[in-house]
Amino acid sequence: MPIRRLTIPGRLDAIETACDCVEAGARDAGFDDSTNYACQLAVAEACENIIKHGYSGEGGGDIRLEVTSSPGDLTVRLEDSAPRFNPARRPSAHAWDQHDPPVGGLGLHIIHRVMDHVSYVRRSGSNRLTMRKRLARIAG
Amino acid sequence: MEIQTQEYKRIAVVTVTGRVDSSTSADLEATLQALIDKGKKNLVLDMAGVEFLSSSGLRVLVNAFKACKGAGELCIAQPSERAASSLSIAGVDTLFSIHPTREAAVASF
């Protein structure tokens, strides 16, 4: 069960490095390109929220990633030292208006559309977000 | 991210390549806004070369779409698989006219 660990600075241009780590982990998990990309996207959204809202801007602190892979299963844990903040709180249900679509909350929407399991805890002064993607098992 | 713009009499074609994310989307926003400000509201966004499209980029697209609406339209041409995936996951794919080729997008105006 490969585990990859990485710490990135709280800068928006560092999120790509986190995506590269997730890409490698998703590849180890045997995900296809589409699922792999979706996982990268979800993690990027969470990292952006940590930087912009948790740390209230760039340079506020680091983000520690742990990416765990097993066949068909990817878990990404993000930890930061910002004040209490859940970077993936479930978005409130918005009525979708095609003529005036909401632009706020798209990142949260993406995280919860992609990931099968999202959980947050505050522990020892750190925010800890866990996101998990599991491929559906084929019966038989 | 790289942006190339070609302006014609009635439309402008904006070709975006690379990553459109929180660190680069402001440049795309500025490009689209400059076109809109000078009255170019028929826009084709060629996304064949987009390697990554995050919610920051999607917000730019949606805001530009809204700004063009009424007087014109922002449509998308030949989105890469990743760009199309982002649009679909975010649930904004039905908002835009999406054309399989640049030529089809231009011809739609």
Boltz contact constraints between the chains, C-beta under 6 A:
constraints:
  - contact:
      token1: [A, 12]
      token2: [B, 22]
      max_distance: 6.0
  - contact:
      token1: [A, 12]
      token2: [B, 23]
      max_distance: 6.0
  - contact:
      token1: [A, 13]
      token2: [B, 23]
      max_distance: 6.0
  - contact:
      token1: [A, 37]
      token2: [B, 82]
      max_distance: 6.0
  - contact:
      token1: [A, 37]
      token2: [B, 85]
      max_distance: 6.0
  - contact:
      token1: [A, 44]
      token2: [B, 54]
      max_distance: 6.0
  - contact:
      token1: [A, 45]
      token2: [B, 55]
      max_distance: 6.0
  - contact:
      token1: [A, 48]
      token2: [B, 22]
      max_distance: 6.0
  - contact:
      token1: [A, 101]
      token2: [B, 62]
      max_distance: 6.0
  - contact:
      token1: [A, 101]
      token2: [B, 95]
      max_distance: 6.0
  - contact:
      token1: [A, 103]
      token2: [B, 59]
      max_distance: 6.0
  - contact:
      token1: [A, 103]
      token2: [B, 62]
      max_distance: 6.0
  - contact:
      token1: [A, 106]
      token2: [B, 55]
      max_distance: 6.0
  - contact:
      token1: [A, 106]
      token2: [B, 58]
      max_distance: 6.0
  - contact:
      token1: [A, 106]
      token2: [B, 90]
      max_distance: 6.0
  - contact:
      token1: [A, 107]
      token2: [B, 55]
      max_distance: 6.0
  - contact:
      token1: [A, 110]
      token2: [B, 55]
      max_distance: 6.0
  - contact:
      token1: [A, 110]
      token2: [B, 89]
      max_distance: 6.0
  - contact:
      token1: [A, 110]
      token2: [B, 90]
      max_distance: 6.0
  - contact:
      token1: [A, 113]
      token2: [B, 89]
      max_distance: 6.0
